[in-house]
Amino acid sequence: MTLHSNLSLSDSLKGDQRQAFDEEHKDLARIMILVVFLFPLFGVYISGLLGTAIGMIISIVAYFLTPYITLKFGG
């Protein structure tokens, strides 16, 4: 499956689009995996349980929005 820059936000959240994005952008996918695991840990370090929850929310949102933002604004 090919990805294109006029991908809608709802289309970018689908599993097949996510998989195609990860296969085409392997380095960015690895960075996002690190973000998903590290943001909650940074939250614990900075402000405890509330920081963990905020870190988890930010990491999950970033993980799902990265394909849309990259394709929309990155070309």
Backbone as JSON Lines, residues from 0, in Angstrom:
{"i":0,"aa":"M","n":[0.84,-1.17,0.0],"ca":[0.0,0.0,0.0],"c":[0.88,1.24,0.0]}
{"i":1,"aa":"T","n":[0.56,2.18,-0.81],"ca":[1.34,3.41,-0.87],"c":[0.66,4.49,-0.06]}
{"i":2,"aa":"L","n":[1.46,5.39,0.44],"ca":[0.95,6.5,1.21],"c":[1.02,7.76,0.37]}
{"i":3,"aa":"H","n":[0.11,8.67,0.59],"ca":[0.11,9.92,-0.16],"c":[-0.13,11.08,0.78]}
{"i":4,"aa":"S","n":[0.27,12.29,0.35],"ca":[0.23,13.45,1.24],"c":[-1.18,13.96,1.49]}
{"i":5,"aa":"N","n":[-2.18,13.55,0.71],"ca":[-3.55,14.02,0.97],"c":[-4.32,13.01,1.82]}
{"i":6,"aa":"L","n":[-3.63,12.29,2.66],"ca":[-4.2,11.32,3.58],"c":[-4.98,12.06,4.66]}
{"i":7,"aa":"S","n":[-6.22,11.64,4.91],"ca":[-7.01,12.28,5.95],"c":[-6.59,11.76,7.32]}
{"i":8,"aa":"L","n":[-6.98,12.49,8.35],"ca":[-6.62,12.09,9.7],"c":[-7.25,10.75,10.05]}
{"i":9,"aa":"S","n":[-8.5,10.54,9.69],"ca":[-9.15,9.27,10.01],"c":[-8.52,8.1,9.24]}
{"i":10,"aa":"D","n":[-8.07,8.35,8.0],"ca":[-7.39,7.29,7.25],"c":[-6.03,6.97,7.85]}
{"i":11,"aa":"S","n":[-5.36,7.97,8.4],"ca":[-4.03,7.74,8.96],"c":[-4.09,6.92,10.25]}
{"i":12,"aa":"L","n":[-5.26,6.8,10.87],"ca":[-5.39,6.04,12.11],"c":[-5.66,4.56,11.86]}
{"i":13,"aa":"K","n":[-5.9,4.18,10.62],"ca":[-6.19,2.78,10.3],"c":[-4.92,1.94,10.36]}
{"i":14,"aa":"G","n":[-5.07,0.69,10.73],"ca":[-3.93,-0.2,10.92],"c":[-3.1,-0.42,9.67]}
{"i":15,"aa":"D","n":[-3.76,-0.57,8.52],"ca":[-3.01,-0.82,7.29],"c":[-2.2,0.41,6.87]}
{"i":16,"aa":"Q","n":[-2.75,1.6,7.1],"ca":[-1.99,2.82,6.81],"c":[-0.81,2.96,7.76]}
{"i":17,"aa":"R","n":[-1.04,2.63,9.03],"ca":[0.03,2.71,10.03],"c":[1.17,1.74,9.67]}
{"i":18,"aa":"Q","n":[0.8,0.53,9.26],"ca":[1.81,-0.46,8.88],"c":[2.59,-0.01,7.65]}
{"i":19,"aa":"A","n":[1.9,0.54,6.66],"ca":[2.58,1.03,5.46],"c":[3.52,2.18,5.81]}
{"i":20,"aa":"F","n":[3.09,3.06,6.69],"ca":[3.95,4.17,7.11],"c":[5.19,3.64,7.82]}
{"i":21,"aa":"D","n":[5.0,2.7,8.74],"ca":[6.13,2.14,9.48],"c":[7.12,1.44,8.56]}
{"i":22,"aa":"E","n":[6.64,0.77,7.53],"ca":[7.53,0.09,6.6],"c":[8.31,1.07,5.73]}
{"i":23,"aa":"E","n":[7.7,2.2,5.38],"ca":[8.38,3.19,4.54],"c":[9.3,4.1,5.35]}
{"i":24,"aa":"H","n":[9.03,4.27,6.63],"ca":[9.81,5.17,7.48],"c":[10.3,4.41,8.71]}
{"i":25,"aa":"K","n":[11.2,3.48,8.51],"ca":[11.65,2.6,9.6],"c":[12.35,3.35,10.72]}
{"i":26,"aa":"D","n":[13.18,4.34,10.37],"ca":[13.88,5.09,11.42],"c":[12.91,5.9,12.27]}
{"i":27,"aa":"L","n":[11.95,6.53,11.64],"ca":[10.96,7.3,12.37],"c":[10.09,6.39,13.25]}
{"i":28,"aa":"A","n":[9.8,5.2,12.76],"ca":[9.02,4.23,13.55],"c":[9.79,3.81,14.79]}
{"i":29,"aa":"R","n":[11.09,3.63,14.66],"ca":[11.91,3.26,15.83],"c":[11.93,4.39,16.86]}
{"i":30,"aa":"I","n":[12.02,5.62,16.38],"ca":[12.01,6.77,17.29],"c":[10.68,6.86,18.02]}
{"i":31,"aa":"M","n":[9.59,6.62,17.3],"ca":[8.27,6.68,17.94],"c":[8.09,5.58,18.98]}
{"i":32,"aa":"I","n":[8.66,4.42,18.75],"ca":[8.61,3.36,19.76],"c":[9.34,3.8,21.02]}
{"i":33,"aa":"L","n":[10.49,4.44,20.85],"ca":[11.21,4.96,22.01],"c":[10.4,6.02,22.74]}
{"i":34,"aa":"V","n":[9.74,6.9,22.01],"ca":[8.91,7.94,22.61],"c":[7.79,7.32,23.43]}
{"i":35,"aa":"V","n":[7.15,6.3,22.87],"ca":[6.04,5.66,23.57],"c":[6.5,5.07,24.9]}
{"i":36,"aa":"F","n":[7.68,4.53,24.95],"ca":[8.17,3.93,26.19],"c":[8.82,4.94,27.14]}
{"i":37,"aa":"L","n":[9.46,5.97,26.6],"ca":[10.22,6.88,27.46],"c":[9.4,8.02,28.06]}
{"i":38,"aa":"F","n":[8.4,8.54,27.36],"ca":[7.63,9.66,27.9],"c":[6.99,9.34,29.25]}
{"i":39,"aa":"P","n":[6.36,8.17,29.42],"ca":[5.82,7.87,30.76],"c":[6.91,7.8,31.85]}
{"i":40,"aa":"L","n":[8.07,7.29,31.48],"ca":[9.17,7.25,32.45],"c":[9.65,8.64,32.82]}
{"i":41,"aa":"F","n":[9.71,9.54,31.83],"ca":[10.07,10.93,32.13],"c":[9.0,11.56,33.02]}
{"i":42,"aa":"G","n":[7.74,11.21,32.78],"ca":[6.66,11.74,33.61],"c":[6.79,11.31,35.06]}
{"i":43,"aa":"V","n":[7.17,10.07,35.29],"ca":[7.38,9.58,36.66],"c":[8.51,10.36,37.31]}
{"i":44,"aa":"Y","n":[9.58,10.54,36.58],"ca":[10.75,11.24,37.11],"c":[10.41,12.69,37.45]}
{"i":45,"aa":"I","n":[9.63,13.34,36.6],"ca":[9.35,14.76,36.78],"c":[8.27,15.0,37.84]}
{"i":46,"aa":"S","n":[7.14,14.27,37.75],"ca":[6.06,14.62,38.69],"c":[5.23,13.44,39.16]}
{"i":47,"aa":"G","n":[5.76,12.26,39.17],"ca":[5.05,11.13,39.76],"c":[3.94,10.56,38.9]}
{"i":48,"aa":"L","n":[2.88,10.13,39.57],"ca":[1.79,9.42,38.89],"c":[1.08,10.28,37.85]}
{"i":49,"aa":"L","n":[0.81,11.54,38.18],"ca":[0.17,12.44,37.21],"c":[1.05,12.62,35.98]}
{"i":50,"aa":"G","n":[2.33,12.74,36.18],"ca":[3.27,12.86,35.06],"c":[3.28,11.62,34.2]}
{"i":51,"aa":"T","n":[3.13,10.46,34.83],"ca":[3.06,9.21,34.07],"c":[1.84,9.2,33.17]}
{"i":52,"aa":"A","n":[0.7,9.6,33.7],"ca":[-0.53,9.63,32.91],"c":[-0.41,10.61,31.75]}
{"i":53,"aa":"I","n":[0.12,11.79,32.02],"ca":[0.29,12.79,30.97],"c":[1.29,12.29,29.93]}
{"i":54,"aa":"G","n":[2.38,11.68,30.39],"ca":[3.37,11.12,29.47],"c":[2.79,10.04,28.59]}
{"i":55,"aa":"M","n":[1.94,9.19,29.16],"ca":[1.31,8.13,28.36],"c":[0.37,8.73,27.31]}
{"i":56,"aa":"I","n":[-0.41,9.7,27.7],"ca":[-1.33,10.33,26.75],"c":[-0.57,11.0,25.62]}
{"i":57,"aa":"I","n":[0.46,11.74,25.96],"ca":[1.26,12.42,24.92],"c":[1.92,11.41,24.0]}
{"i":58,"aa":"S","n":[2.46,10.34,24.55],"ca":[3.15,9.36,23.71],"c":[2.19,8.64,22.78]}
{"i":59,"aa":"I","n":[1.01,8.3,23.26],"ca":[0.03,7.61,22.41],"c":[-0.48,8.53,21.32]}
{"i":60,"aa":"V","n":[-0.78,9.77,21.66],"ca":[-1.23,10.73,20.65],"c":[-0.14,10.96,19.61]}
{"i":61,"aa":"A","n":[1.1,11.11,20.07],"ca":[2.2,11.31,19.13],"c":[2.38,10.1,18.22]}
{"i":62,"aa":"Y","n":[2.23,8.91,18.77],"ca":[2.39,7.7,17.97],"c":[1.37,7.62,16.85]}
{"i":63,"aa":"F","n":[0.12,7.97,17.14],"ca":[-0.91,7.88,16.12],"c":[-0.94,9.07,15.17]}
{"i":64,"aa":"L","n":[-0.48,10.24,15.6],"ca":[-0.51,11.41,14.73],"c":[0.74,11.57,13.87]}
{"i":65,"aa":"T","n":[1.81,10.88,14.2],"ca":[3.05,11.02,13.42],"c":[2.88,10.74,11.94]}
{"i":66,"aa":"P","n":[2.2,9.66,11.51],"ca":[2.04,9.45,10.07],"c":[1.3,10.6,9.38]}
{"i":67,"aa":"Y","n":[0.24,11.07,10.02],"ca":[-0.55,12.15,9.42],"c":[0.28,13.43,9.31]}
{"i":68,"aa":"I","n":[0.94,13.8,10.38],"ca":[1.72,15.04,10.38],"c":[2.9,14.95,9.42]}
{"i":69,"aa":"T","n":[3.58,13.82,9.41],"ca":[4.73,13.65,8.53],"c":[4.33,13.74,7.08]}
{"i":70,"aa":"L","n":[3.25,13.08,6.7],"ca":[2.82,13.08,5.31],"c":[2.18,14.42,4.9]}
{"i":71,"aa":"K","n":[1.52,15.07,5.83],"ca":[0.84,16.32,5.53],"c":[1.82,17.47,5.38]}
{"i":72,"aa":"F","n":[2.78,17.56,6.3],"ca":[3.69,18.69,6.31],"c":[5.1,18.36,5.82]}
{"i":73,"aa":"G","n":[5.46,17.09,5.8],"ca":[6.8,16.72,5.41],"c":[6.94,16.39,3.93]}
{"i":74,"aa":"G","n":[5.85,16.26,3.25],"ca":[5.94,15.97,1.82],"c":[5.52,14.63,1.54]}
